Amino acid sequence: MRQPIWIRALPTRVVVNIATLGPLGSLKAPGTWGSVAGLAFYTVVSFQMTLLGQALMTAFLVYIALVFCGEAEVRMQQIDPPSVNLDEFVAIPFCFVGLQPILDSPRAWMVFLAGFGLFRFFDILKPLGIKSLQKYRGGLGVVLDDVAAALATCVVLNICVWWLVPLLSG
């Protein structure tokens, strides 16, 4: 993916700070902190939006992540630098697709906690071919594996929720 001109005009400090979510990228386990920030953003901002609003917001954030993560790779002279965690931040909403009814219930905290744990599992271990997505160059390789980890989380969460909720209710 060729980087847009506007991103190349930004100072390195700005590009890296956005790609690393500022100080979160310098903490131990920056991917986990990026995921925490993404979950907080989702629960406070995105979750309150309509489905269309969520889709538009997520598409915009994925685009921003593709551009900033790709440019951060260039500026930091590293492939998928560990401190870059904007990719985890933008992937989190994909974990909860199709779960709106339970996310509106008192049991939502369990789903958020399980989603966070499953996402970190899939993001760290990268099973099911997720690791192979890192072969793509630039921001695409940085972001795509996290989106795939979030989609794997989504499938597992949906199966668990729709299987467990009737058992817990009855």
N, C-alpha and C positions, 0 to 999 in steps of 0.2 A: 504494500500500500504506500503510495507516494504521499509524503507529508504535505499538508496545505502550506501555502506561503506564510500565512499569519502565525503559525506555530513556530516556524523557524525564525521569526522576527522577535519572539519573546526572549527575555533574558533567561539564562540557564537557571538561575535561582528560582524564578517563577515556575518554570517547567518542572523542575525537580520537586519543589514544594507541593505542587498540585498532585504530581504522580505519587508522592510518598505520603500524602495527606499531612503535610507539615511534619510536626514532631513525631507522629505515630510511626513513621518509617524508620526512625532511629531507635525505637524501643525494641526490646527483646521480643521475638515472635511478631514481626510487623504484619504478617498476613492475618494473624489472629486479631490484632488491633484494628486492621482495616475491615475485617468482618464484623467486629463489634460496632464500629462506626457505621457501617452499612446497615446493620440491624437496627441501630438506634434511629438512623435517618428513615428507614423504611417504616418503623413503628410510629414515629412522630409526624413525618411528612407524607410519604407516599401512601401509606395505608389509609390515610384519611381522604384520599382522592378517589374520584370515580375510576372505574376500570380503564376507560379511555385515557384519563389523566395519568394514571399509573403507566400505561403503555407508552404514552408520549414522553413522559419524564424518563422512563427507563431507556428508551431508544436514544434520547438526547444524551443521557449519561454514558451509555455504552459508546456512542460516537466520541464523546469527550475523552473517555478512557483510552479508546483506540489511538487517538491522536497524541494525547499526553504521554501515555506509556511507551508508545513507539519513539517519540522524540526523547524521552528520558533515557531510553536505551542508548540512543546515539550520543547524547550529552554525557552520560555516565560511562560510556564505552564498555557496556556489559550487556549480555543477553539476559533478559528477564531478571533484572537486579532484585535481590530479596527485599530491599527496602521499599520498592515500588509496590504499593498496596491499594492503589485506586481500583485495580482490577477486582479485588475481593469486594470492595465497597459497592461497585456497580452490579456485581453478580448476585448479591443477596436477594433482591426482589424476585428473581427467577425461582428461588426455593419455595415460594409460597403461592405460586399460580394454582388456581383451582381450590384454594383452601379458605376462601373468604367467609363461608358460613361458620366454620369453626373458629376463625380468627375474630369473629364478632361475639364469641361466647366467653364465659369465665375460664374455659380451658385453653385459651389462646396462649398463655404463658408456656404451657407444656409444648405446644407446637413450635413456638419461637425457640425454645431451648433445644428441642430435638432437631429443628432445622439448622440451628447454629452448629450443633455437634456433628450432624451428618455432613454438612457443608465442609467443615474443617477436615473430616475424615476423607471425603472424596477429593478435596483440594490438595491435601498433603500426600496421600497415597497414589492418587491419579490412576485408579483401576479402570477397567472397561474401555480401554483405548483412549482415555482422557490424556494420558501422557503424550501420545502421538500428535496431539493438537499443538504442542509446543514447537513443532518443527516449522510452523509458519513464521515468516520473518516479521519483525516489527511489532507494532501494537496488536496485530491480529493474533500472533502467537502468545502474547502476554495475556490477553483478555479471553480468548476463546476457551482455553482450558478451564478457566474459572466459571465461565458461563455453563460449560458442559458439566462441571462438578455441581453447580447449582441445579441444573436440570435433572441430574441423577438424584440429587437430594429431593427434588420436587416429586419425582416418581415414587421414591420410597415413602416420603411423607404422605402422599395421597393414598397409597395402598394401606399404610398403617392407620391413618385417620379413618378411612372409610371402612376398615375392617374392625378397628378397636372401638370406635364411637358407639356402634350398636351394642357391643358387648358391655361397655361401661354404663350405658343407659338402661339396659335391661336386666 
